[in-house]
Amino acid sequence: MARKLRVWVDQQLCVGNAMCEAIASHTFRLNEKRQSEAVDPEGDIEENILEAAENCPVSAIFVEDAETGERLFP
């Protein structure tokens, strides 16, 4: 069974290049300010969510195990 994730985007860092949305389109979307938001942490498989976080050019995406609090990225 897949673990539950807590995913969020630091709005102070996000530059809105939308790489995360391209990789994990069910988890991330751009808001009206063209910044990414995590809208559904269960929207994509964990591997895609982590790939999206790893490909963020400004490391604005944070991913944790929702049950243990373990930081998975960064």
PDB file of N, CA, C and O in Angstrom:
ATOM      1  N   MET A   1       0.840  -1.191   0.000  1.00  0.00           N
ATOM      2  CA  MET A   1       0.000   0.000   0.000  1.00  0.00           C
ATOM      3  C   MET A   1       0.884   1.252   0.000  1.00  0.00           C
ATOM      4  O   MET A   1       1.892   1.317   0.704  1.00  0.00           O
ATOM      5  N   ALA A   2       0.499   2.209  -0.776  1.00  0.00           N
ATOM      6  CA  ALA A   2       1.280   3.445  -0.895  1.00  0.00           C
ATOM      7  C   ALA A   2       1.154   4.274   0.377  1.00  0.00           C
ATOM      8  O   ALA A   2       0.090   4.337   0.993  1.00  0.00           O
ATOM      9  N   ARG A   3       2.259   4.907   0.756  1.00  0.00           N
ATOM     10  CA  ARG A   3       2.202   5.765   1.939  1.00  0.00           C
ATOM     11  C   ARG A   3       1.565   7.100   1.586  1.00  0.00           C
ATOM     12  O   ARG A   3       1.603   7.548   0.440  1.00  0.00           O
ATOM     13  N   LYS A   4       0.985   7.718   2.595  1.00  0.00           N
ATOM     14  CA  LYS A   4       0.371   9.037   2.409  1.00  0.00           C
ATOM     15  C   LYS A   4       1.465  10.094   2.510  1.00  0.00           C
ATOM     16  O   LYS A   4       2.359  10.013   3.353  1.00  0.00           O
ATOM     17  N   LEU A   5       1.371  11.081   1.634  1.00  0.00           N
ATOM     18  CA  LEU A   5       2.374  12.141   1.591  1.00  0.00           C
ATOM     19  C   LEU A   5       1.772  13.473   1.994  1.00  0.00           C
ATOM     20  O   LEU A   5       0.582  13.721   1.798  1.00  0.00           O
ATOM     21  N   ARG A   6       2.606  14.319   2.555  1.00  0.00           N
ATOM     22  CA  ARG A   6       2.280  15.728   2.768  1.00  0.00           C
ATOM     23  C   ARG A   6       3.172  16.483   1.785  1.00  0.00           C
ATOM     24  O   ARG A   6       4.396  16.356   1.810  1.00  0.00           O
ATOM     25  N   VAL A   7       2.540  17.262   0.927  1.00  0.00           N
ATOM     26  CA  VAL A   7       3.266  17.969  -0.139  1.00  0.00           C
ATOM     27  C   VAL A   7       2.879  19.436  -0.076  1.00  0.00           C
ATOM     28  O   VAL A   7       1.699  19.774   0.011  1.00  0.00           O
ATOM     29  N   TRP A   8       3.891  20.312  -0.120  1.00  0.00           N
ATOM     30  CA  TRP A   8       3.577  21.739  -0.177  1.00  0.00           C
ATOM     31  C   TRP A   8       4.645  22.486  -0.964  1.00  0.00           C
ATOM     32  O   TRP A   8       5.763  22.008  -1.158  1.00  0.00           O
ATOM     33  N   VAL A   9       4.256  23.679  -1.409  1.00  0.00           N
ATOM     34  CA  VAL A   9       5.138  24.522  -2.216  1.00  0.00           C
ATOM     35  C   VAL A   9       5.390  25.817  -1.449  1.00  0.00           C
ATOM     36  O   VAL A   9       4.452  26.470  -0.994  1.00  0.00           O
ATOM     37  N   ASP A  10       6.660  26.182  -1.311  1.00  0.00           N
ATOM     38  CA  ASP A  10       7.021  27.451  -0.682  1.00  0.00           C
ATOM     39  C   ASP A  10       6.782  28.564  -1.698  1.00  0.00           C
ATOM     40  O   ASP A  10       7.521  28.701  -2.673  1.00  0.00           O
ATOM     41  N   GLN A  11       5.748  29.349  -1.457  1.00  0.00           N
ATOM     42  CA  GLN A  11       5.360  30.413  -2.388  1.00  0.00           C
ATOM     43  C   GLN A  11       6.414  31.519  -2.485  1.00  0.00           C
ATOM     44  O   GLN A  11       6.451  32.249  -3.475  1.00  0.00           O
ATOM     45  N   GLN A  12       7.258  31.647  -1.483  1.00  0.00           N
ATOM     46  CA  GLN A  12       8.323  32.652  -1.533  1.00  0.00           C
ATOM     47  C   GLN A  12       9.427  32.244  -2.511  1.00  0.00           C
ATOM     48  O   GLN A  12      10.164  33.094  -3.011  1.00  0.00           O
ATOM     49  N   LEU A  13       9.536  30.956  -2.777  1.00  0.00           N
ATOM     50  CA  LEU A  13      10.583  30.453  -3.670  1.00  0.00           C
ATOM     51  C   LEU A  13      10.101  30.171  -5.086  1.00  0.00           C
ATOM     52  O   LEU A  13      10.870  30.311  -6.037  1.00  0.00           O
ATOM     53  N   CYS A  14       8.850  29.780  -5.239  1.00  0.00           N
ATOM     54  CA  CYS A  14       8.334  29.323  -6.527  1.00  0.00           C
ATOM     55  C   CYS A  14       8.418  30.419  -7.588  1.00  0.00           C
ATOM     56  O   CYS A  14       8.007  31.559  -7.371  1.00  0.00           O
ATOM     57  N   VAL A  15       8.968  30.031  -8.754  1.00  0.00           N
ATOM     58  CA  VAL A  15       9.066  30.964  -9.886  1.00  0.00           C
ATOM     59  C   VAL A  15       8.096  30.602 -11.011  1.00  0.00           C
ATOM     60  O   VAL A  15       8.079  31.261 -12.051  1.00  0.00           O
ATOM     61  N   GLY A  16       7.292  29.563 -10.810  1.00  0.00           N
ATOM     62  CA  GLY A  16       6.229  29.232 -11.751  1.00  0.00           C
ATOM     63  C   GLY A  16       6.664  28.678 -13.084  1.00  0.00           C
ATOM     64  O   GLY A  16       6.035  28.980 -14.098  1.00  0.00           O
ATOM     65  N   ASN A  17       7.721  27.871 -13.128  1.00  0.00           N
ATOM     66  CA  ASN A  17       8.130  27.330 -14.421  1.00  0.00           C
ATOM     67  C   ASN A  17       7.283  26.125 -14.848  1.00  0.00           C
ATOM     68  O   ASN A  17       7.392  25.671 -15.987  1.00  0.00           O
ATOM     69  N   ALA A  18       6.443  25.604 -13.949  1.00  0.00           N
ATOM     70  CA  ALA A  18       5.444  24.559 -14.227  1.00  0.00           C
ATOM     71  C   ALA A  18       6.030  23.187 -14.531  1.00  0.00           C
ATOM     72  O   ALA A  18       5.317  22.328 -15.050  1.00  0.00           O
ATOM     73  N   MET A  19       7.289  22.954 -14.230  1.00  0.00           N
ATOM     74  CA  MET A  19       7.870  21.629 -14.426  1.00  0.00           C
ATOM     75  C   MET A  19       7.126  20.602 -13.571  1.00  0.00           C
ATOM     76  O   MET A  19       6.879  19.481 -14.017  1.00  0.00           O
ATOM     77  N   CYS A  20       6.773  20.983 -12.351  1.00  0.00           N
ATOM     78  CA  CYS A  20       6.061  20.058 -11.463  1.00  0.00           C
ATOM     79  C   CYS A  20       4.717  19.657 -12.048  1.00  0.00           C
ATOM     80  O   CYS A  20       4.320  18.495 -11.965  1.00  0.00           O
ATOM     81  N   GLU A  21       4.027  20.603 -12.632  1.00  0.00           N
ATOM     82  CA  GLU A  21       2.727  20.328 -13.232  1.00  0.00           C
ATOM     83  C   GLU A  21       2.868  19.406 -14.444  1.00  0.00           C
ATOM     84  O   GLU A  21       1.998  18.573 -14.698  1.00  0.00           O
ATOM     85  N   ALA A  22       3.950  19.554 -15.181  1.00  0.00           N
ATOM     86  CA  ALA A  22       4.186  18.702 -16.340  1.00  0.00           C
ATOM     87  C   ALA A  22       4.469  17.256 -15.918  1.00  0.00           C
ATOM     88  O   ALA A  22       4.087  16.318 -16.618  1.00  0.00           O
ATOM     89  N   ILE A  23       5.136  17.077 -14.776  1.00  0.00           N
ATOM     90  CA  ILE A  23       5.519  15.738 -14.312  1.00  0.00           C
ATOM     91  C   ILE A  23       4.417  15.082 -13.489  1.00  0.00           C
ATOM     92  O   ILE A  23       4.162  13.888 -13.642  1.00  0.00           O
ATOM     93  N   ALA A  24       3.766  15.838 -12.625  1.00  0.00           N
ATOM     94  CA  ALA A  24       2.736  15.300 -11.722  1.00  0.00           C
ATOM     95  C   ALA A  24       1.492  16.195 -11.810  1.00  0.00           C
ATOM     96  O   ALA A  24       1.185  16.944 -10.883  1.00  0.00           O
ATOM     97  N   SER A  25       0.797  16.104 -12.920  1.00  0.00           N
ATOM     98  CA  SER A  25      -0.296  17.039 -13.220  1.00  0.00           C
ATOM     99  C   SER A  25      -1.524  16.898 -12.336  1.00  0.00           C
ATOM    100  O   SER A  25      -2.350  17.809 -12.277  1.00  0.00           O
ATOM    101  N   HIS A  26      -1.658  15.773 -11.649  1.00  0.00           N
ATOM    102  CA  HIS A  26      -2.807  15.609 -10.764  1.00  0.00           C
ATOM    103  C   HIS A  26      -2.512  16.114  -9.354  1.00  0.00           C
ATOM    104  O   HIS A  26      -3.425  16.281  -8.545  1.00  0.00           O
ATOM    105  N   THR A  27      -1.244  16.353  -9.067  1.00  0.00           N
ATOM    106  CA  THR A  27      -0.832  16.825  -7.738  1.00  0.00           C
ATOM    107  C   THR A  27      -0.613  18.332  -7.720  1.00  0.00           C
ATOM    108  O   THR A  27      -0.933  18.991  -6.731  1.00  0.00           O
ATOM    109  N   PHE A  28      -0.076  18.878  -8.791  1.00  0.00           N
ATOM    110  CA  PHE A  28       0.285  20.297  -8.836  1.00  0.00           C
ATOM    111  C   PHE A  28      -0.508  21.040  -9.902  1.00  0.00           C
ATOM    112  O   PHE A  28      -0.883  20.472 -10.928  1.00  0.00           O
ATOM    113  N   ARG A  29      -0.752  22.310  -9.642  1.00  0.00           N
ATOM    114  CA  ARG A  29      -1.327  23.209 -10.654  1.00  0.00           C
ATOM    115  C   ARG A  29      -0.816  24.621 -10.373  1.00  0.00           C
ATOM    116  O   ARG A  29      -0.423  24.943  -9.251  1.00  0.00           O
ATOM    117  N   LEU A  30      -0.829  25.443 -11.397  1.00  0.00           N
ATOM    118  CA  LEU A  30      -0.439  26.838 -11.233  1.00  0.00           C
ATOM    119  C   LEU A  30      -1.660  27.639 -10.801  1.00  0.00           C
ATOM    120  O   LEU A  30      -2.755  27.446 -11.330  1.00  0.00           O
ATOM    121  N   ASN A  31      -1.470  28.530  -9.847  1.00  0.00           N
ATOM    122  CA  ASN A  31      -2.570  29.380  -9.384  1.00  0.00           C
ATOM    123  C   ASN A  31      -2.644  30.647 -10.239  1.00  0.00           C
ATOM    124  O   ASN A  31      -1.937  30.773 -11.239  1.00  0.00           O
ATOM    125  N   GLU A  32      -3.493  31.570  -9.840  1.00  0.00           N
ATOM    126  CA  GLU A  32      -3.683  32.805 -10.611  1.00  0.00           C
ATOM    127  C   GLU A  32      -2.436  33.686 -10.646  1.00  0.00           C
ATOM    128  O   GLU A  32      -2.323  34.559 -11.506  1.00  0.00           O
ATOM    129  N   LYS A  33      -1.498  33.470  -9.721  1.00  0.00           N
ATOM    130  CA  LYS A  33      -0.228  34.213  -9.719  1.00  0.00           C
ATOM    131  C   LYS A  33       0.864  33.472 -10.490  1.00  0.00           C
ATOM    132  O   LYS A  33       2.026  33.880 -10.488  1.00  0.00           O
ATOM    133  N   ARG A  34       0.473  32.372 -11.152  1.00  0.00           N
ATOM    134  CA  ARG A  34       1.401  31.517 -11.893  1.00  0.00           C
ATOM    135  C   ARG A  34       2.448  30.899 -10.982  1.00  0.00           C
ATOM    136  O   ARG A  34       3.609  30.742 -11.360  1.00  0.00           O
ATOM    137  N   GLN A  35       2.019  30.554  -9.782  1.00  0.00           N
ATOM    138  CA  GLN A  35       2.868  29.810  -8.865  1.00  0.00           C
ATOM    139  C   GLN A  35       2.226  28.456  -8.624  1.00  0.00           C
ATOM    140  O   GLN A  35       1.004  28.315  -8.654  1.00  0.00           O
ATOM    141  N   SER A  36       3.062  27.476  -8.387  1.00  0.00           N
ATOM    142  CA  SER A  36       2.569  26.126  -8.176  1.00  0.00           C
ATOM    143  C   SER A  36       1.888  25.978  -6.821  1.00  0.00           C
ATOM    144  O   SER A  36       2.263  26.619  -5.839  1.00  0.00           O
ATOM    145  N   GLU A  37       0.879  25.117  -6.799  1.00  0.00           N
ATOM    146  CA  GLU A  37       0.198  24.720  -5.568  1.00  0.00           C
ATOM    147  C   GLU A  37       0.065  23.204  -5.588  1.00  0.00           C
ATOM    148  O   GLU A  37      -0.167  22.604  -6.638  1.00  0.00           O
ATOM    149  N   ALA A  38       0.214  22.594  -4.424  1.00  0.00           N
ATOM    150  CA  ALA A  38      -0.050  21.161  -4.298  1.00  0.00           C
ATOM    151  C   ALA A  38      -1.539  21.010  -4.004  1.00  0.00           C
ATOM    152  O   ALA A  38      -1.998  21.364  -2.918  1.00  0.00           O
ATOM    153  N   VAL A  39      -2.288  20.489  -4.962  1.00  0.00           N
ATOM    154  CA  VAL A  39      -3.737  20.417  -4.823  1.00  0.00           C
ATOM    155  C   VAL A  39      -4.234  19.032  -4.417  1.00  0.00           C
ATOM    156  O   VAL A  39      -5.336  18.902  -3.885  1.00  0.00           O
ATOM    157  N   ASP A  40      -3.427  17.994  -4.664  1.00  0.00           N
ATOM    158  CA  ASP A  40      -3.848  16.638  -4.297  1.00  0.00           C
ATOM    159  C   ASP A  40      -2.611  15.763  -4.093  1.00  0.00           C
ATOM    160  O   ASP A  40      -2.051  15.253  -5.063  1.00  0.00           O
ATOM    161  N   PRO A  41      -2.180  15.584  -2.844  1.00  0.00           N
ATOM    162  CA  PRO A  41      -0.974  14.794  -2.592  1.00  0.00           C
ATOM    163  C   PRO A  41      -1.134  13.314  -2.942  1.00  0.00           C
ATOM    164  O   PRO A  41      -0.155  12.567  -2.947  1.00  0.00           O
ATOM    165  N   GLU A  42      -2.350  12.897  -3.232  1.00  0.00           N
ATOM    166  CA  GLU A  42      -2.584  11.513  -3.652  1.00  0.00           C
ATOM    167  C   GLU A  42      -2.908  11.428  -5.140  1.00  0.00           C
ATOM    168  O   GLU A  42      -3.314  10.376  -5.633  1.00  0.00           O
ATOM    169  N   GLY A  43      -2.728  12.537  -5.849  1.00  0.00           N
ATOM    170  CA  GLY A  43      -3.107  12.598  -7.255  1.00  0.00           C
ATOM    171  C   GLY A  43      -2.200  11.833  -8.194  1.00  0.00           C
ATOM    172  O   GLY A  43      -2.639  11.398  -9.259  1.00  0.00           O
ATOM    173  N   ASP A  44      -0.953  11.661  -7.823  1.00  0.00           N
ATOM    174  CA  ASP A  44       0.019  10.957  -8.653  1.00  0.00           C
ATOM    175  C   ASP A  44       0.766   9.958  -7.782  1.00  0.00           C
ATOM    176  O   ASP A  44       0.700  10.023  -6.554  1.00  0.00           O
ATOM    177  N   ILE A  45       1.474   9.039  -8.419  1.00  0.00           N
ATOM    178  CA  ILE A  45       2.266   8.087  -7.649  1.00  0.00           C
ATOM    179  C   ILE A  45       3.445   8.813  -7.001  1.00  0.00           C
ATOM    180  O   ILE A  45       3.906   9.844  -7.491  1.00  0.00           O
ATOM    181  N   GLU A  46       3.915   8.256  -5.897  1.00  0.00           N
ATOM    182  CA  GLU A  46       4.996   8.881  -5.129  1.00  0.00           C
ATOM    183  C   GLU A  46       6.217   9.180  -5.989  1.00  0.00           C
ATOM    184  O   GLU A  46       6.834  10.236  -5.843  1.00  0.00           O
ATOM    185  N   GLU A  47       6.569   8.272  -6.873  1.00  0.00           N
ATOM    186  CA  GLU A  47       7.756   8.476  -7.709  1.00  0.00           C
ATOM    187  C   GLU A  47       7.626   9.735  -8.565  1.00  0.00           C
ATOM    188  O   GLU A  47       8.601  10.467  -8.737  1.00  0.00           O
ATOM    189  N   ASN A  48       6.435   9.993  -9.102  1.00  0.00           N
ATOM    190  CA  ASN A  48       6.232  11.189  -9.928  1.00  0.00           C
ATOM    191  C   ASN A  48       6.268  12.457  -9.088  1.00  0.00           C
ATOM    192  O   ASN A  48       6.804  13.477  -9.520  1.00  0.00           O
ATOM    193  N   ILE A  49       5.701  12.394  -7.898  1.00  0.00           N
ATOM    194  CA  ILE A  49       5.722  13.560  -7.013  1.00  0.00           C
ATOM    195  C   ILE A  49       7.154  13.894  -6.621  1.00  0.00           C
ATOM    196  O   ILE A  49       7.543  15.062  -6.631  1.00  0.00           O
ATOM    197  N   LEU A  50       7.939  12.881  -6.278  1.00  0.00           N
ATOM    198  CA  LEU A  50       9.341  13.119  -5.930  1.00  0.00           C
ATOM    199  C   LEU A  50      10.140  13.607  -7.133  1.00  0.00           C
ATOM    200  O   LEU A  50      11.015  14.460  -6.985  1.00  0.00           O
ATOM    201  N   GLU A  51       9.855  13.085  -8.315  1.00  0.00           N
ATOM    202  CA  GLU A  51      10.526  13.556  -9.530  1.00  0.00           C
ATOM    203  C   GLU A  51      10.202  15.029  -9.778  1.00  0.00           C
ATOM    204  O   GLU A  51      11.079  15.809 -10.149  1.00  0.00           O
ATOM    205  N   ALA A  52       8.945  15.403  -9.571  1.00  0.00           N
ATOM    206  CA  ALA A  52       8.549  16.804  -9.743  1.00  0.00           C
ATOM    207  C   ALA A  52       9.317  17.689  -8.760  1.00  0.00           C
ATOM    208  O   ALA A  52       9.815  18.750  -9.136  1.00  0.00           O
ATOM    209  N   ALA A  53       9.411  17.257  -7.509  1.00  0.00           N
ATOM    210  CA  ALA A  53      10.136  18.035  -6.503  1.00  0.00           C
ATOM    211  C   ALA A  53      11.613  18.156  -6.862  1.00  0.00           C
ATOM    212  O   ALA A  53      12.201  19.230  -6.736  1.00  0.00           O
ATOM    213  N   GLU A  54      12.208  17.059  -7.307  1.00  0.00           N
ATOM    214  CA  GLU A  54      13.626  17.061  -7.664  1.00  0.00           C
ATOM    215  C   GLU A  54      13.908  17.945  -8.874  1.00  0.00           C
ATOM    216  O   GLU A  54      15.014  18.470  -9.008  1.00  0.00           O
ATOM    217  N   ASN A  55      12.935  18.117  -9.747  1.00  0.00           N
ATOM    218  CA  ASN A  55      13.129  18.922 -10.959  1.00  0.00           C
ATOM    219  C   ASN A  55      12.746  20.386 -10.791  1.00  0.00           C
ATOM    220  O   ASN A  55      12.866  21.168 -11.734  1.00  0.00           O
ATOM    221  N   CYS A  56      12.290  20.765  -9.610  1.00  0.00           N
ATOM    222  CA  CYS A  56      11.988  22.177  -9.368  1.00  0.00           C
ATOM    223  C   CYS A  56      13.310  22.959  -9.367  1.00  0.00           C
ATOM    224  O   CYS A  56      14.204  22.645  -8.582  1.00  0.00           O
ATOM    225  N   PRO A  57      13.445  23.965 -10.226  1.00  0.00           N
ATOM    226  CA  PRO A  57      14.725  24.669 -10.341  1.00  0.00           C
ATOM    227  C   PRO A  57      15.107  25.483  -9.109  1.00  0.00           C
ATOM    228  O   PRO A  57      16.268  25.865  -8.959  1.00  0.00           O
ATOM    229  N   VAL A  58      14.148  25.755  -8.225  1.00  0.00           N
ATOM    230  CA  VAL A  58      14.449  26.554  -7.029  1.00  0.00           C
ATOM    231  C   VAL A  58      14.167  25.791  -5.731  1.00  0.00           C
ATOM    232  O   VAL A  58      14.137  26.383  -4.652  1.00  0.00           O
ATOM    233  N   SER A  59      13.962  24.475  -5.841  1.00  0.00           N
ATOM    234  CA  SER A  59      13.706  23.607  -4.675  1.00  0.00           C
ATOM    235  C   SER A  59      12.588  24.143  -3.780  1.00  0.00           C
ATOM    236  O   SER A  59      12.732  24.216  -2.560  1.00  0.00           O
ATOM    237  N   ALA A  60      11.476  24.516  -4.408  1.00  0.00           N
ATOM    238  CA  ALA A  60      10.347  25.081  -3.674  1.00  0.00           C
ATOM    239  C   ALA A  60       9.345  24.027  -3.203  1.00  0.00           C
ATOM    240  O   ALA A  60       8.415  24.349  -2.463  1.00  0.00           O
ATOM    241  N   ILE A  61       9.525  22.767  -3.624  1.00  0.00           N
ATOM    242  CA  ILE A  61       8.569  21.713  -3.292  1.00  0.00           C
ATOM    243  C   ILE A  61       9.124  20.857  -2.158  1.00  0.00           C
ATOM    244  O   ILE A  61      10.275  20.422  -2.185  1.00  0.00           O
ATOM    245  N   PHE A  62       8.273  20.630  -1.164  1.00  0.00           N
ATOM    246  CA  PHE A  62       8.632  19.830  -0.005  1.00  0.00           C
ATOM    247  C   PHE A  62       7.713  18.623   0.068  1.00  0.00           C
ATOM    248  O   PHE A  62       6.506  18.730  -0.151  1.00  0.00           O
ATOM    249  N   VAL A  63       8.301  17.470   0.380  1.00  0.00           N
ATOM    250  CA  VAL A  63       7.531  16.230   0.452  1.00  0.00           C
ATOM    251  C   VAL A  63       7.901  15.517   1.746  1.00  0.00           C
ATOM    252  O   VAL A  63       9.079  15.334   2.052  1.00  0.00           O
ATOM    253  N   GLU A  64       6.878  15.115   2.503  1.00  0.00           N
ATOM    254  CA  GLU A  64       7.073  14.374   3.752  1.00  0.00           C
ATOM    255  C   GLU A  64       6.140  13.176   3.793  1.00  0.00           C
ATOM    256  O   GLU A  64       5.096  13.161   3.139  1.00  0.00           O
ATOM    257  N   ASP A  65       6.529  12.177   4.566  1.00  0.00           N
ATOM    258  CA  ASP A  65       5.626  11.082   4.893  1.00  0.00           C
ATOM    259  C   ASP A  65       4.610  11.646   5.877  1.00  0.00           C
ATOM    260  O   ASP A  65       4.997  12.131   6.940  1.00  0.00           O
ATOM    261  N   ALA A  66       3.330  11.596   5.554  1.00  0.00           N
ATOM    262  CA  ALA A  66       2.292  12.224   6.376  1.00  0.00           C
ATOM    263  C   ALA A  66       2.150  11.561   7.742  1.00  0.00           C
ATOM    264  O   ALA A  66       1.742  12.213   8.703  1.00  0.00           O
ATOM    265  N   GLU A  67       2.478  10.287   7.842  1.00  0.00           N
ATOM    266  CA  GLU A  67       2.305   9.577   9.111  1.00  0.00           C
ATOM    267  C   GLU A  67       3.498   9.753  10.038  1.00  0.00           C
ATOM    268  O   GLU A  67       3.320   9.945  11.240  1.00  0.00           O
ATOM    269  N   THR A  68       4.714   9.690   9.499  1.00  0.00           N
ATOM    270  CA  THR A  68       5.910   9.738  10.339  1.00  0.00           C
ATOM    271  C   THR A  68       6.544  11.122  10.416  1.00  0.00           C
ATOM    272  O   THR A  68       7.307  11.411  11.337  1.00  0.00           O
ATOM    273  N   GLY A  69       6.225  11.975   9.446  1.00  0.00           N
ATOM    274  CA  GLY A  69       6.858  13.288   9.381  1.00  0.00           C
ATOM    275  C   GLY A  69       8.235  13.262   8.744  1.00  0.00           C
ATOM    276  O   GLY A  69       8.888  14.300   8.645  1.00  0.00           O
ATOM    277  N   GLU A  70       8.685  12.094   8.311  1.00  0.00           N
ATOM    278  CA  GLU A  70       9.998  11.980   7.672  1.00  0.00           C
ATOM    279  C   GLU A  70      10.042  12.816   6.406  1.00  0.00           C
ATOM    280  O   GLU A  70       9.167  12.700   5.549  1.00  0.00           O
ATOM    281  N   ARG A  71      11.064  13.662   6.288  1.00  0.00           N
ATOM    282  CA  ARG A  71      11.233  14.494   5.090  1.00  0.00           C
ATOM    283  C   ARG A  71      11.789  13.618   3.986  1.00  0.00           C
ATOM    284  O   ARG A  71      12.838  12.996   4.150  1.00  0.00           O
ATOM    285  N   LEU A  72      11.091  13.566   2.860  1.00  0.00           N
ATOM    286  CA  LEU A  72      11.523  12.782   1.708  1.00  0.00           C
ATOM    287  C   LEU A  72      12.239  13.649   0.689  1.00  0.00           C
ATOM    288  O   LEU A  72      13.111  13.175  -0.039  1.00  0.00           O
ATOM    289  N   PHE A  73      11.866  14.932   0.639  1.00  0.00           N
ATOM    290  CA  PHE A  73      12.551  15.890  -0.234  1.00  0.00           C
ATOM    291  C   PHE A  73      12.255  17.281   0.257  1.00  0.00           C
ATOM    292  O   PHE A  73      11.127  17.534   0.681  1.00  0.00           O
ATOM    293  N   PRO A  74      13.186  18.189   0.227  1.00  0.00           N
ATOM    294  CA  PRO A  74      14.610  17.986  -0.044  1.00  0.00           C
ATOM    295  C   PRO A  74      15.330  17.372   1.139  1.00  0.00           C
ATOM    296  O   PRO A  74      16.536  17.136   1.073  1.00  0.00           O
TER     297      PRO A  74
END
